[in-house]
Structure formats: C-alpha cells, structure tokens
Amino acid sequence: MDNKLSRRDALKVMGIGAGTLFLPSESKAKTNLSMPASHKKVDIVIVGAGTGGMIASARLRRAAPNANITIIAPNKIHLYQAGQVFVAAGLYMQNDITAKTSELLEDNVKWVQDEVTSFEPDKNFVQTAKNGKIEYDYLIVALGLEYNYEAIKGLSADMIGHNGVASIYLNDVKKGVSKAGLSTNVWMNSIQEDASEKSVKVLYTQPDTSIKGVGADLDILFLSNDYFKGHGGNKGGDVSKNIENIYATPHNYLFPFNKYDKVIQNRVKKAGNINTLFEHNLIEIDSQKKIAIFKDASGKEIQEKYDYIHITPPMQAPKVFRDSLLSIKDGKYKGYMDVNPKTLQHNRYKNVFGIGDILGIPLAKTGGSAQVQGVVLQDNVTAAIENKKFPQKYNGYTVSPVKLKYGEVLLAEFNKKKALPTFWLDPYKPRWIWWELDLHVMRYAYFSLMMRGMM
C-alpha cells in the first residue's frame, strides 16, 4: 500500500472528503435508494432531533414523498456535538457548533416541539407531554443517551467546571446548550497556569458503560498534553514536565479495536508523562479533598489523589425508553433498543425502526455511524411500506477521528470484526490530512450535507 500523500492527492481527499469521509467503502455503492420511492400515504413519526433523527427525517422525506412525517423533539437548537472537542481546544467558538432546528428541517416535515412521555407500540402511538397522543404507521426512534454523572458517588452534573472537575460531554441536548467545550478550555488553561509553578496530577476517567463519541476522552487527553507542551496556540511555554497525566479505564485496552489500540498505546508511551490504569472503574469522588476512588478487576477499592480530573460519565438510554416495551430488558444492552443489528428493524414490532445511539448493538454510537445507518433506514423503511424484502444491511460501521495532537488525527474506522477504511491510505497511520478534514470540512458537511440526508 502506498502511504505517501502528494499535494494533488491531498486536494482530492479534501474535495471528496465532505461527501465520503465517515462513510465506509463497503457502503459507498449503496448511498442511493436501491428501492424506488414509495408514494403511499402513511404516517411516519420520528422521536428525537439529534443527528440520527435529522438524518432520518431528511432521507425519508425524499424516500416517501407522500408520507406525513412528524418529528418530535424539544430542542430549538441543534448541537454539533463532535465540535465540542474543538471548542475545548480553542479552535471553535460556541456558536460554530449550533444551528436552529427549524432551519435544518426539510420542507413538509412537521415538527412537534415536545417530549414523548410513553411509547405504546401495541397501539401504534406515542404519548407526549403537551400534545397528547400521536399515532403512526411507522415509528423511528432516534433518541440520544442520558449522562448519568450521579452514578458516581459524590458527583453531580452541576459540579462540572468547579474544583478542578471537567467533562467534554457536559451538555443539554433538550435545550440545545453545551458548557462542555468552554468549561474544558478553562480547565486546560488552569492546569497550564498551575503547572508553570508546581507539579500537577491530572486524572482522565472512562466509565464501564457504553459511551457515545468513542475516543472523545482520548482527544482531551492528547490535546491537553500537547497544549501543555506549548502547542495549539498556547503561548505559556512547555510545562509538561510538571504534569503527570493518568488515564484510568475499566477495560484492559484504551480503544475498542486492537490495531488502533496499539497505535494509541504507543503514542501514550512516547508522551513520557502519561500513565495508564487498566481495569479501574471510577465509583466515587471527593471533589473537596480531590480524591477519586476506583474499583479494580478484583473488586478492591483504590484511592487516587489528583489536582484536576476529566470525567467521561456513565451513559444510558433515557428512562422513558428504558421503561418501554421497545427496550431490551436484561443483558449487556439492557435499556437500549431491541433491533436487528443489520436491518435496524425492531425485533418484535415490525413497524418500528431505530437509528443512532439508542440502538442495542455493538459500538456504533457516533455521528458517522448514524450517517451510514441513515442509508439503511431509508431503504428498509421504504421496503417495509411497500411490503418488500429489505435491500440494505448495516455493517456496524463506527468511526472515531482520534486527535493525537494539534494537527494530527488517527482516523479509526471499524466495526466489531475489522477495520473499514474509507481511503486507500494506511488506516493505522495518523495524518495531518484527517485533522484538516475534521477541523475545517466536517462541521460544514455536517450542517449542509449530513443534516440534509445528502451524505
């Protein structure tokens, strides 16, 4: 494999990147409808107006032009959540990652600004807080995840941004607001200032639950440390020699795909000031004494003192969904949506489909995953309306552009079994071109193309 990237090749990648990045090569030939559009008059209800819900509404609007499509969601503002990392890094402003929900919706998609209070799949309706019962012929569930900071004893969401505690996930998608990026940026600068005068110990933690945006906590680890070395616009100089970084994870790996994990672990070793605690799950925090308490694989409790801590919270499906007939009732994916992992159709209710973080399937909780799922959903829902065989299968595509430093990204594209690289380049080599695409192209592509169902 030729790993060299000429200037011409780079321009070509930049040119096609907006339309194909985060779309695996196995799926490229299937981005157009393999089913003719259905012209039947049916009622389609979509619950959630995050990435998955917006993609579903845009694609189904074209796939079923005569359908009555209703999207139910409370948020007036839509967040480009992947951009929170770049806000933290000082490269985006907060308004760079927001847009009005009303301006992203396709024409003739009805928006009910409300919340679902119960799912009634046996009766084909959802109950809402303010608009009562909304019936459907087909239901698309596109709910995001809840951040359960309170699952860690001594921690609550309102503690983020105080006493040295940060979290890049801190946002409220129902209100369309995010404090994650700005508060993490302040946190980074506070560490930089302290480390100019004394030794500082910084903890980074990961939960033992499924998480969305896999790799975001690693982004903060690597970008922060690079910033402490005087990069990323930091004019305070290199203070990294005074900083001990510790990354604690309940797993025996840093990244959930072995070949990408090797690249990341090698980068950790080369950093010189990053240590790892494997099989350490954060269970409690004392933010006043600055002590984190972990439970290791044997069940033993271990205390770690810190000066600053970045926490990735435990995550779960929203309670209204966990309590519904549509959720998995036990096992690894308890509370998540009980779907066929290939067709995205509910295993028991055949007129119900899912997209995005809510799915009870391996990995696949990223914006790029929802993008690929949107193609599958578009075709398979159309086939269901026409009572035909499903033409599409989701391959489990997951993507994480892990930011190893300012100006360098490891573009990890994979599923549970193998790497799924989009481009011809060595997928295990970090590159500046992926940084350029992620920073300068993807935000525009997200709002202008992905939200319109055009990529």
SEFI-308975 format. One record per residue (C-alpha): residue in three letters; x, y, z. Coordinates in steps of 0.001 Angstrom, whole numbers, always signed. Example, Ala and Ser with C-alpha at 12.3 -4.5 7.8 and 13.67 -1.06 7.14 Angstrom:
% SEFI-308975
ATOM | resn | east | north | up
ATOM | ALA | +12300 | -4500 | +7800
ATOM | SER | +13670 | -1060 | +7140
***
This chain:
% SEFI-308975
ATOM | resn | east | north | up
ATOM | MET | +0 | +0 | +0
ATOM | ASP | +1346 | +3419 | -962
ATOM | ASN | +1301 | +5544 | +2155
ATOM | LYS | +2601 | +8748 | +571
ATOM | LEU | +163 | +11584 | +150
ATOM | SER | +1020 | +14048 | -2596
ATOM | ARG | -337 | +17591 | -2679
ATOM | ARG | -2626 | +16581 | -5543
ATOM | ASP | -3891 | +13583 | -3585
ATOM | ALA | -4441 | +15774 | -534
ATOM | LEU | -6560 | +18212 | -2526
ATOM | LYS | -8512 | +15303 | -3951
ATOM | VAL | -9168 | +13926 | -482
ATOM | MET | -10243 | +17373 | +736
ATOM | GLY | -12570 | +17698 | -2227
ATOM | ILE | -14316 | +14367 | -1769
ATOM | GLY | -13937 | +14189 | +1991
ATOM | ALA | -17095 | +16111 | +2815
ATOM | GLY | -19171 | +13642 | +892
ATOM | THR | -17446 | +10397 | +1724
ATOM | LEU | -15485 | +10740 | +4952
ATOM | PHE | -17062 | +8659 | +7702
ATOM | LEU | -18832 | +6571 | +5050
ATOM | PRO | -17144 | +3162 | +4724
ATOM | SER | -16047 | +1940 | +1322
ATOM | GLU | -18299 | -1115 | +1635
ATOM | SER | -21336 | +1194 | +1701
ATOM | LYS | -20377 | +3741 | -949
ATOM | ALA | -22137 | +1886 | -3742
ATOM | LYS | -25317 | +1832 | -1676
ATOM | THR | -25769 | +5512 | -922
ATOM | ASN | -28605 | +5884 | -3426
ATOM | LEU | -32009 | +4314 | -2965
ATOM | SER | -31924 | +694 | -4067
ATOM | MET | -35711 | +914 | -3738
ATOM | PRO | -37909 | +3246 | -5786
ATOM | ALA | -39549 | +5911 | -3652
ATOM | SER | -42848 | +4880 | -2090
ATOM | HIS | -45794 | +7127 | -2921
ATOM | LYS | -48129 | +5642 | -344
ATOM | LYS | -49743 | +7956 | +2175
ATOM | VAL | -48544 | +6740 | +5554
ATOM | ASP | -47863 | +8399 | +8898
ATOM | ILE | -44226 | +8293 | +9982
ATOM | VAL | -43237 | +9557 | +13425
ATOM | ILE | -39605 | +10220 | +14348
ATOM | VAL | -38712 | +10653 | +18026
ATOM | GLY | -35589 | +12757 | +18510
ATOM | ALA | -33987 | +15579 | +16512
ATOM | GLY | -30332 | +14839 | +17116
ATOM | THR | -28037 | +13564 | +14376
ATOM | GLY | -29984 | +10339 | +13765
ATOM | GLY | -33415 | +11955 | +13831
ATOM | MET | -32471 | +14738 | +11432
ATOM | ILE | -30835 | +12309 | +9008
ATOM | ALA | -33897 | +10052 | +9135
ATOM | SER | -36317 | +12912 | +8500
ATOM | ALA | -34359 | +14217 | +5520
ATOM | ARG | -33870 | +10840 | +3884
ATOM | LEU | -37429 | +9612 | +4450
ATOM | ARG | -38844 | +12890 | +3143
ATOM | ARG | -37373 | +12002 | -260
ATOM | ALA | -37946 | +8253 | +5
ATOM | ALA | -41636 | +8630 | +892
ATOM | PRO | -42751 | +11964 | -652
ATOM | ASN | -46455 | +11465 | +139
ATOM | ALA | -45950 | +10383 | +3734
ATOM | ASN | -46942 | +12566 | +6662
ATOM | ILE | -43667 | +12851 | +8559
ATOM | THR | -43654 | +14191 | +12115
ATOM | ILE | -40537 | +14692 | +14225
ATOM | ILE | -40992 | +15028 | +17986
ATOM | ALA | -38227 | +16809 | +19914
ATOM | PRO | -37985 | +19670 | +22415
ATOM | ASN | -34744 | +21307 | +21261
ATOM | LYS | -34907 | +24631 | +19414
ATOM | ILE | -31147 | +24438 | +18931
ATOM | HIS | -29272 | +21544 | +17343
ATOM | LEU | -25768 | +20813 | +18627
ATOM | TYR | -22902 | +19513 | +16520
ATOM | GLN | -21624 | +17558 | +19495
ATOM | ALA | -18392 | +16388 | +17878
ATOM | GLY | -17351 | +20043 | +17701
ATOM | GLN | -17216 | +20358 | +21492
ATOM | VAL | -13667 | +18985 | +21428
ATOM | PHE | -12554 | +21770 | +19103
ATOM | VAL | -14199 | +24357 | +21355
ATOM | ALA | -12198 | +22920 | +24247
ATOM | ALA | -9063 | +23078 | +22098
ATOM | GLY | -9652 | +26791 | +21458
ATOM | LEU | -10265 | +26308 | +17727
ATOM | TYR | -14063 | +26797 | +17537
ATOM | MET | -16364 | +29348 | +19078
ATOM | GLN | -19503 | +28052 | +20785
ATOM | ASN | -21767 | +29369 | +18020
ATOM | ASP | -19759 | +27374 | +15476
ATOM | ILE | -21397 | +24159 | +16721
ATOM | THR | -25044 | +25216 | +16869
ATOM | ALA | -27887 | +25763 | +14396
ATOM | LYS | -31616 | +26351 | +14695
ATOM | THR | -33567 | +23101 | +14467
ATOM | SER | -36243 | +24833 | +12373
ATOM | GLU | -33660 | +25804 | +9742
ATOM | LEU | -32326 | +22250 | +9428
ATOM | LEU | -35697 | +20556 | +8911
ATOM | GLU | -36807 | +19653 | +5409
ATOM | ASP | -39920 | +21253 | +3958
ATOM | ASN | -43117 | +19368 | +4776
ATOM | VAL | -41681 | +17712 | +7872
ATOM | LYS | -43909 | +18619 | +10811
ATOM | TRP | -42030 | +19487 | +13993
ATOM | VAL | -43811 | +18904 | +17299
ATOM | GLN | -41720 | +20701 | +19908
ATOM | ASP | -42480 | +18347 | +22755
ATOM | GLU | -41236 | +15307 | +24650
ATOM | VAL | -42517 | +11746 | +24466
ATOM | THR | -43730 | +10548 | +27866
ATOM | SER | -44524 | +6962 | +26850
ATOM | PHE | -44233 | +4573 | +23921
ATOM | GLU | -47298 | +2447 | +23127
ATOM | PRO | -46157 | +122 | +20311
ATOM | ASP | -49071 | -2309 | +20801
ATOM | LYS | -51423 | +552 | +19922
ATOM | ASN | -49200 | +2384 | +17414
ATOM | PHE | -48932 | +5712 | +19163
ATOM | VAL | -46659 | +7742 | +21412
ATOM | GLN | -47883 | +9898 | +24266
ATOM | THR | -46435 | +13399 | +24538
ATOM | ALA | -46259 | +15884 | +27403
ATOM | LYS | -48182 | +18726 | +25759
ATOM | ASN | -49662 | +17391 | +22529
ATOM | GLY | -51278 | +14199 | +23770
ATOM | LYS | -51418 | +11066 | +21657
ATOM | ILE | -49627 | +10987 | +18271
ATOM | GLU | -50410 | +7951 | +16128
ATOM | TYR | -48209 | +6394 | +13480
ATOM | ASP | -47989 | +3702 | +10858
ATOM | TYR | -44198 | +3624 | +11206
ATOM | LEU | -42105 | +4784 | +14152
ATOM | ILE | -38423 | +5776 | +14017
ATOM | VAL | -36707 | +6026 | +17415
ATOM | ALA | -33697 | +8353 | +17303
ATOM | LEU | -33204 | +9251 | +20958
ATOM | GLY | -29769 | +10057 | +22316
ATOM | LEU | -28266 | +8915 | +25600
ATOM | GLU | -28538 | +10285 | +29123
ATOM | TYR | -25400 | +11240 | +31039
ATOM | ASN | -25579 | +9665 | +34467
ATOM | TYR | -22990 | +11683 | +36415
ATOM | GLU | -24851 | +10832 | +39604
ATOM | ALA | -23970 | +7140 | +39184
ATOM | ILE | -20559 | +8147 | +40531
ATOM | LYS | -20959 | +8701 | +44267
ATOM | GLY | -20276 | +12296 | +45263
ATOM | LEU | -20622 | +13619 | +41712
ATOM | SER | -23369 | +15608 | +40008
ATOM | ALA | -23551 | +17438 | +36694
ATOM | ASP | -23530 | +20857 | +38376
ATOM | MET | -20053 | +20107 | +39770
ATOM | ILE | -18512 | +20120 | +36294
ATOM | GLY | -16408 | +23233 | +35860
ATOM | HIS | -15672 | +23594 | +39574
ATOM | ASN | -12890 | +22350 | +41883
ATOM | GLY | -10817 | +21027 | +39004
ATOM | VAL | -13556 | +18782 | +37553
ATOM | ALA | -14174 | +18791 | +33770
ATOM | SER | -16177 | +16749 | +31247
ATOM | ILE | -16247 | +17214 | +27488
ATOM | TYR | -19715 | +15612 | +27476
ATOM | LEU | -21470 | +18249 | +29588
ATOM | ASN | -24453 | +19421 | +27534
ATOM | ASP | -28234 | +19523 | +27498
ATOM | VAL | -29480 | +18391 | +24115
ATOM | LYS | -33102 | +19038 | +25094
ATOM | LYS | -32299 | +22713 | +25475
ATOM | GLY | -29644 | +22688 | +22785
ATOM | VAL | -26969 | +24126 | +25064
ATOM | SER | -23452 | +22972 | +25864
ATOM | LYS | -20972 | +24024 | +28517
ATOM | ALA | -18551 | +21212 | +27777
ATOM | GLY | -16173 | +22875 | +25366
ATOM | LEU | -15813 | +26237 | +27086
ATOM | SER | -15502 | +24799 | +30601
ATOM | THR | -12923 | +22244 | +29430
ATOM | ASN | -10946 | +25014 | +27737
ATOM | VAL | -10895 | +26954 | +31029
ATOM | TRP | -9849 | +23728 | +32792
ATOM | MET | -6919 | +23260 | +30387
ATOM | ASN | -5717 | +26813 | +30918
ATOM | SER | -5979 | +26445 | +34695
ATOM | ILE | -3763 | +23358 | +34564
ATOM | GLN | -1300 | +25210 | +32340
ATOM | GLU | -1118 | +28109 | +34796
ATOM | ASP | -679 | +25885 | +37856
ATOM | ALA | +1934 | +23719 | +36158
ATOM | SER | +4063 | +26783 | +35454
ATOM | GLU | +4686 | +26975 | +39210
ATOM | LYS | +4347 | +23451 | +40619
ATOM | SER | +3766 | +19770 | +39914
ATOM | VAL | +219 | +18863 | +38860
ATOM | LYS | -1540 | +15495 | +38701
ATOM | VAL | -4375 | +15139 | +36167
ATOM | LEU | -6769 | +12160 | +36024
ATOM | TYR | -8844 | +11146 | +32995
ATOM | THR | -11550 | +8529 | +33578
ATOM | GLN | -13793 | +6326 | +31456
ATOM | PRO | -16987 | +4543 | +32625
ATOM | ASP | -17897 | +873 | +32392
ATOM | THR | -20960 | +1629 | +30231
ATOM | SER | -21398 | +2122 | +26511
ATOM | ILE | -20430 | +5654 | +25516
ATOM | LYS | -21234 | +7890 | +22584
ATOM | GLY | -18487 | +9510 | +20566
ATOM | VAL | -15934 | +6842 | +21425
ATOM | GLY | -12470 | +8407 | +21684
ATOM | ALA | -13585 | +11902 | +22779
ATOM | ASP | -11950 | +11450 | +26182
ATOM | LEU | -8720 | +10408 | +24453
ATOM | ASP | -8968 | +13591 | +22387
ATOM | ILE | -8935 | +15624 | +25592
ATOM | LEU | -6030 | +13609 | +26999
ATOM | PHE | -3825 | +14079 | +23939
ATOM | LEU | -4816 | +17634 | +23018
ATOM | SER | -4432 | +18807 | +26606
ATOM | ASN | -986 | +17286 | +26888
ATOM | ASP | +60 | +18764 | +23549
ATOM | TYR | -1233 | +22123 | +24743
ATOM | PHE | +806 | +21777 | +27924
ATOM | LYS | +3860 | +21289 | +25691
ATOM | GLY | +3289 | +24751 | +24273
ATOM | HIS | +1344 | +23836 | +21134
ATOM | GLY | -2149 | +24680 | +19906
ATOM | GLY | -1730 | +28421 | +20240
ATOM | ASN | -505 | +28153 | +23824
ATOM | LYS | +1981 | +30950 | +24459
ATOM | GLY | +2708 | +29883 | +28019
ATOM | GLY | +5547 | +27573 | +27044
ATOM | ASP | +6188 | +23895 | +27771
ATOM | VAL | +5093 | +22925 | +31277
ATOM | SER | +4507 | +19235 | +30539
ATOM | LYS | +7482 | +18200 | +32689
ATOM | ASN | +5457 | +19341 | +35718
ATOM | ILE | +2327 | +17401 | +34740
ATOM | GLU | +1562 | +13765 | +35448
ATOM | ASN | -1374 | +12520 | +33366
ATOM | ILE | -3157 | +9323 | +34396
ATOM | TYR | -5768 | +7715 | +32143
ATOM | ALA | -7989 | +5256 | +34042
ATOM | THR | -10249 | +2814 | +32227
ATOM | PRO | -12341 | -166 | +33380
ATOM | HIS | -11122 | -2063 | +30314
ATOM | ASN | -7820 | -3750 | +29530
ATOM | TYR | -7386 | -1524 | +26465
ATOM | LEU | -7527 | +2170 | +25582
ATOM | PHE | -9500 | +1821 | +22355
ATOM | PRO | -12048 | -875 | +21405
ATOM | PHE | -10248 | -2156 | +18298
ATOM | ASN | -6906 | -3845 | +18782
ATOM | LYS | -4855 | -2440 | +15893
ATOM | TYR | -5916 | +1137 | +16562
ATOM | ASP | -5360 | +468 | +20261
ATOM | LYS | -1725 | -421 | +19567
ATOM | VAL | -1169 | +2886 | +17769
ATOM | ILE | -2716 | +4826 | +20660
ATOM | GLN | -820 | +2915 | +23343
ATOM | ASN | +2445 | +3544 | +21501
ATOM | ARG | +1646 | +7246 | +21455
ATOM | VAL | +978 | +7135 | +25210
ATOM | LYS | +4388 | +5552 | +25810
ATOM | LYS | +6148 | +8163 | +23682
ATOM | ALA | +4462 | +11025 | +25546
ATOM | GLY | +6620 | +10363 | +28606
ATOM | ASN | +4179 | +11858 | +31114
ATOM | ILE | +1060 | +9705 | +30597
ATOM | ASN | +438 | +6661 | +32785
ATOM | THR | -2437 | +4207 | +32451
ATOM | LEU | -4603 | +2413 | +34987
ATOM | PHE | -6323 | -519 | +33320
ATOM | GLU | -9359 | -2268 | +34831
ATOM | HIS | -10051 | +732 | +37081
ATOM | ASN | -13657 | +1896 | +37242
ATOM | LEU | -14417 | +5243 | +38898
ATOM | ILE | -17103 | +4734 | +41575
ATOM | GLU | -16724 | +7756 | +43850
ATOM | ILE | -15211 | +11212 | +44011
ATOM | ASP | -14458 | +13629 | +46848
ATOM | SER | -14091 | +16920 | +44996
ATOM | GLN | -13144 | +18864 | +48144
ATOM | LYS | -10267 | +16585 | +49137
ATOM | LYS | -9619 | +15822 | +45438
ATOM | ILE | -9668 | +12061 | +45818
ATOM | ALA | -11002 | +9635 | +43206
ATOM | ILE | -11978 | +6122 | +44286
ATOM | PHE | -11787 | +3284 | +41773
ATOM | LYS | -12755 | -362 | +41896
ATOM | ASP | -10305 | -2705 | +40173
ATOM | ALA | -10971 | -6059 | +38498
ATOM | SER | -10756 | -7912 | +41819
ATOM | GLY | -13297 | -5598 | +43445
ATOM | LYS | -10688 | -3822 | +45554
ATOM | GLU | -11186 | -81 | +46113
ATOM | ILE | -8221 | +2104 | +45229
ATOM | GLN | -7817 | +5812 | +46006
ATOM | GLU | -6020 | +8250 | +43728
ATOM | LYS | -5320 | +11848 | +44663
ATOM | TYR | -5494 | +14424 | +41900
ATOM | ASP | -5311 | +18130 | +41242
ATOM | TYR | -7568 | +18052 | +38186
ATOM | ILE | -9870 | +15385 | +36773
ATOM | HIS | -11680 | +14881 | +33469
ATOM | ILE | -14670 | +12546 | +33733
ATOM | THR | -16498 | +10723 | +30973
ATOM | PRO | -19838 | +9971 | +32656
ATOM | PRO | -21673 | +6638 | +32696
ATOM | MET | -24326 | +6701 | +29968
ATOM | GLN | -27683 | +5022 | +29479
ATOM | ALA | -30829 | +5125 | +27377
ATOM | PRO | -33404 | +7708 | +28538
ATOM | LYS | -35754 | +6483 | +31271
ATOM | VAL | -38865 | +6901 | +29107
ATOM | PHE | -37343 | +4432 | +26674
ATOM | ARG | -35830 | +2067 | +29256
ATOM | ASP | -39296 | +1638 | +30751
ATOM | SER | -40968 | +995 | +27397
ATOM | LEU | -41867 | -2224 | +25583
ATOM | LEU | -39287 | -1350 | +22931
ATOM | SER | -36245 | -1792 | +25191
ATOM | ILE | -34052 | -4785 | +25958
ATOM | LYS | -34894 | -5973 | +29467
ATOM | ASP | -31660 | -7627 | +30535
ATOM | GLY | -28127 | -8401 | +29484
ATOM | LYS | -25327 | -6269 | +28082
ATOM | TYR | -27630 | -3859 | +26246
ATOM | LYS | -30309 | -3560 | +28910
ATOM | GLY | -32412 | -456 | +28358
ATOM | TYR | -31358 | +16 | +24758
ATOM | MET | -33471 | -624 | +21663
ATOM | ASP | -34135 | -4234 | +20717
ATOM | VAL | -33326 | -4151 | +16999
ATOM | ASN | -31970 | -6426 | +14340
ATOM | PRO | -28376 | -5121 | +14067
ATOM | LYS | -28371 | -5435 | +10279
ATOM | THR | -31819 | -4193 | +9247
ATOM | LEU | -32365 | -1728 | +12177
ATOM | GLN | -35936 | -3036 | +12477
ATOM | HIS | -37281 | -3775 | +15951
ATOM | ASN | -37183 | -7482 | +16689
ATOM | ARG | -40812 | -7627 | +17878
ATOM | TYR | -42589 | -4580 | +16466
ATOM | LYS | -42097 | -4700 | +12721
ATOM | ASN | -43267 | -1154 | +12021
ATOM | VAL | -40656 | +284 | +14400
ATOM | PHE | -37076 | +1124 | +13398
ATOM | GLY | -34155 | +2759 | +15179
ATOM | ILE | -31129 | +4888 | +14385
ATOM | GLY | -28208 | +6253 | +16369
ATOM | ASP | -27141 | +5956 | +19997
ATOM | ILE | -30327 | +4259 | +21218
ATOM | LEU | -29592 | +1007 | +19374
ATOM | GLY | -28667 | -2035 | +21455
ATOM | ILE | -25834 | -3122 | +19177
ATOM | PRO | -22018 | -3221 | +19447
ATOM | LEU | -20188 | +125 | +19179
ATOM | ALA | -21828 | +2356 | +16506
ATOM | LYS | -22600 | +5339 | +18751
ATOM | THR | -21028 | +8049 | +16576
ATOM | GLY | -22287 | +10586 | +14066
ATOM | GLY | -20594 | +8659 | +11278
ATOM | SER | -22448 | +5520 | +12363
ATOM | ALA | -25772 | +7362 | +12166
ATOM | GLN | -24835 | +8596 | +8714
ATOM | VAL | -24410 | +5056 | +7395
ATOM | GLN | -27442 | +3813 | +9324
ATOM | GLY | -29457 | +6537 | +7590
ATOM | VAL | -28895 | +4876 | +4228
ATOM | VAL | -30020 | +1519 | +5603
ATOM | LEU | -33025 | +3061 | +7316
ATOM | GLN | -34066 | +4976 | +4212
ATOM | ASP | -34184 | +1889 | +2031
ATOM | ASN | -35555 | -560 | +4572
ATOM | VAL | -38401 | +1641 | +5773
ATOM | THR | -39357 | +2249 | +2145
ATOM | ALA | -39297 | -1510 | +1561
ATOM | ALA | -41456 | -2057 | +4647
ATOM | ILE | -44028 | +435 | +3365
ATOM | GLU | -44117 | -1421 | +52
ATOM | ASN | -44124 | -4843 | +1767
ATOM | LYS | -40928 | -5860 | +15
ATOM | LYS | -37707 | -7561 | +1085
ATOM | PHE | -35204 | -5315 | +2843
ATOM | PRO | -32426 | -4334 | +411
ATOM | GLN | -29897 | -2980 | +2942
ATOM | LYS | -27780 | -4333 | +5780
ATOM | TYR | -25879 | -2222 | +8285
ATOM | ASN | -22282 | -3412 | +8682
ATOM | GLY | -21656 | -1983 | +12161
ATOM | TYR | -19531 | +927 | +10925
ATOM | THR | -18056 | +3053 | +13701
ATOM | VAL | -15678 | +5981 | +13287
ATOM | SER | -13512 | +7950 | +15675
ATOM | PRO | -11059 | +10608 | +14479
ATOM | VAL | -8736 | +10369 | +17494
ATOM | LYS | -6815 | +13626 | +17848
ATOM | LEU | -3318 | +12600 | +18907
ATOM | LYS | -2034 | +16188 | +18902
ATOM | TYR | -2817 | +19534 | +17334
ATOM | GLY | -2566 | +18870 | +13607
ATOM | GLU | -2682 | +15045 | +13662
ATOM | VAL | -5577 | +12578 | +13672
ATOM | LEU | -5781 | +8795 | +13677
ATOM | LEU | -8874 | +8100 | +11586
ATOM | ALA | -10212 | +4942 | +13228
ATOM | GLU | -12935 | +3360 | +11080
ATOM | PHE | -14023 | -103 | +12109
ATOM | ASN | -16727 | -2464 | +13273
ATOM | LYS | -16575 | -5261 | +15802
ATOM | LYS | -14597 | -7519 | +13451
ATOM | LYS | -12367 | -5434 | +11176
ATOM | ALA | -11139 | -2041 | +10043
ATOM | LEU | -13336 | -316 | +7452
ATOM | PRO | -11091 | +2372 | +5940
ATOM | THR | -12673 | +4820 | +3539
ATOM | PHE | -9473 | +5751 | +1706
ATOM | TRP | -6542 | +3909 | +215
ATOM | LEU | -4029 | +5128 | +2779
ATOM | ASP | -2663 | +3044 | +5642
ATOM | PRO | -5542 | +3244 | +8181
ATOM | TYR | -3211 | +2847 | +11152
ATOM | LYS | -1055 | +5887 | +10411
ATOM | PRO | -2049 | +9223 | +11950
ATOM | ARG | -2130 | +12064 | +9402
ATOM | TRP | -2432 | +15833 | +9149
ATOM | ILE | -4997 | +15499 | +6330
ATOM | TRP | -7522 | +13844 | +8672
ATOM | TRP | -7029 | +16736 | +11089
ATOM | GLU | -7695 | +19231 | +8296
ATOM | LEU | -10840 | +17380 | +7246
ATOM | ASP | -12098 | +17017 | +10795
ATOM | LEU | -11422 | +20634 | +11739
ATOM | HIS | -12178 | +22517 | +8529
ATOM | VAL | -14545 | +20352 | +6475
ATOM | MET | -16725 | +18149 | +8629
ATOM | ARG | -18596 | +20886 | +10509
ATOM | TYR | -19805 | +22398 | +7238
ATOM | ALA | -20527 | +18965 | +5800
ATOM | TYR | -22494 | +18068 | +8911
ATOM | PHE | -24858 | +21024 | +8751
ATOM | SER | -25047 | +21399 | +4963
ATOM | LEU | -24996 | +17786 | +3802
ATOM | MET | -25499 | +15241 | +6574
ATOM | MET | -28466 | +17055 | +8106
ATOM | ARG | -29991 | +17181 | +4602
ATOM | GLY | -29519 | +13445 | +4076
ATOM | MET | -27071 | +14123 | +1262
ATOM | MET | -24067 | +12192 | +2588
***
